[in-house]
Amino acid sequence: MNCLLVVANQIPENALQTASLWAIRLAMLLLVSVLCAEILGKKKTNPAWASLWLLGAILALCHSLGALIAFHHSSQAEALESTAQQTAELLGFRFGAGLYVNYAFVAIWLFDAILRIAIPTKYEQFPKMYGRLVYAFLIFIAINGAIVFKSGTVRSVGIASLVILLLLLASKYRRS
């Protein structure tokens, strides 16, 4: 079995499960790509980059819906139990509410992406703290989803992506 298809001890059993997993992988690729582009000087409201940012958010939403349907049989209770169990296995205590943090991740990313496209001029005038808070939250959740709660190839790619982002940031601030 291809190691890229094994996530959190779940092997996809059908096309919807596989699609859900690939949706979040592509979403994370877009998140990292757009962040790298912005670190390198691209404007957040550049139509091409803003569109990729929105596509990433939509793919994250597709993953959330797909996972709820395909892995948890459309049961919020089952999804909460699975989240609590995964947290207990990793951290030693049950915390199912992390599922709602994942929902917040999707909502915040979608909201931010829509604002970039709908009101680009106004978006550019938002306080820098807004962008920093959005990025800090998205990156924190991405690190947990791709590194902390994963293993194998997914974790390795997550770590490599984080290192690339950190090196770009360090280079940017070294030049300033």
N, C-alpha and C positions, 0 to 999 in steps of 0.2 A: 504494500500500500504506500502510495506517495506520502512522504512525511508532511508535505504542505497541507494535506487534507485532514490531518489529525490535530484537533484543537481541543484543549481542556478535556482530554481523554474521551472525546466524542469523535467517532468516525462517521462521516455523513452516510446516511442510509438511502437518501433519495436526492433527486435533483434540487428540490427546494432547500434542503439543508446545505448542499454544496453551493448553491447560489447565494445563500445567506452568508456563508463564510467568505466567499470571494467578494461579496459586496463590501464587507468591512475591510478586507485586505486592500481593495482598490480605494476605498475611502481614506484609509491611513496613508496610502501612497500619495493621494492628492493632497492630504493635509500637510505632509512633509514637503512635497514639491512646492506648494504655494508658499509655505513658510520660508523655504529656502529662497524662492524668488523674491520675496519681500525683504529678506535679510540682505539680498544682493541689490536691492534698490528699486524693485518693481513697485508701482503704486497698488495699494489694496483695491482701488476701484478701477484699475485697468480692466476693460471689459473681458478680455480673454482670461485673465487670472481670476477675476470675480466669478466668471462662469464656471471655471474649474473648482473654485471654492464651493459654489452652490452644488455642483455635481457631487463633490465629496460629501456634503451634508445630506443630499438626497440618498446617496448610497448608504450612509450610516443609518438613515431612516429605514431604507429597504432591509438592511441587516436586522435592525431591531424588530421590525414587523415579521420578517422571515424567520428569525430565531423563535419568536413567540409562537408562531404558527407551526413551524417544522420541528423544533426541538421540544417545545413545551405544550404541544397539542392545543394551542390557542387558550391556554389556561394561565391567567395571571398568578393564581395561587401556586401552580407548578413552577412557574418562572421564579417566583419569590423563594420557594423552597430550594430550587436548584442554586440560586445565588447564595442563599444562606449556607448551603452545604459546601459550595466551593470556597466561600470565605472561611468557614470553620476548618476545612482541610488545610488551608494555607496559613491562616492567622490564629487558629485555635479558638475562635469564638464565632457564633452564628450572627450574620448580619445580612438579612434579605433585602433591607432597604437600599442596598447598593444598586439594586435594579432601578430604583427611581433616580439615582445619580446618573445612571446610563441614559435614562430618558431625558434628564436635564441636559446631558451632553449633546444629544441630538437636537433638542429644542434650541439651545443656545447657539449651536453651530448654524442651524437653519435660519434663525432670526438674524444673526450677524451676516450671513450670506445674502439674505434678501435685502437687508439694509444697504449693502454695498452696491447692489444693482438698482434698487428702487430710488435711492436718494444719494447718489455718489458724491455730489458736491457737499451736501450736509454731512455725510459720513466722514469725509476728509477733515471736517472741522471738529469732530468728536474729541474730547480730551484724550490724551495719550493713555491715561489710566484705564479708560474703557477697553482699548485694544489689549493692553497688558493683562487685564483681568480675564478677558475672553481667552487669550492665548494661554495664560497660566492654567486656567481650568481645563481647556481642551487638551493641552499637553499632559497635565497631571492624569487625566482619565485615560488618554492614549497610552501613557507609560504603564499604568495599571493593567489596561486591557491587552497590551502587546508584549509586556515584559514581566510584570509581577505575577499575573495570573496565567501566564503561558509558559511553555517550555519548547525545547527543540528549535526547529527552523524559525518558527514565528518569533520566539524570543530573540534569537540571533539577529534577525532582520530588524526587530524593534530596537535592539541595542545599537546596531550599526546606524540606523536612522537617527537615533538620539545623539550619537557621537558626531555625525555629520552636522546636525543642527548646532551643536555646541561649538564645534570647530569654526563654523561659519560666523556664529555670534562673536566668538573670541577674536577672529580675524577682523570683523567689522569694528569692534570696539578698540582694537589695537591700532587701527588706522585712524580713528577719530581723536 
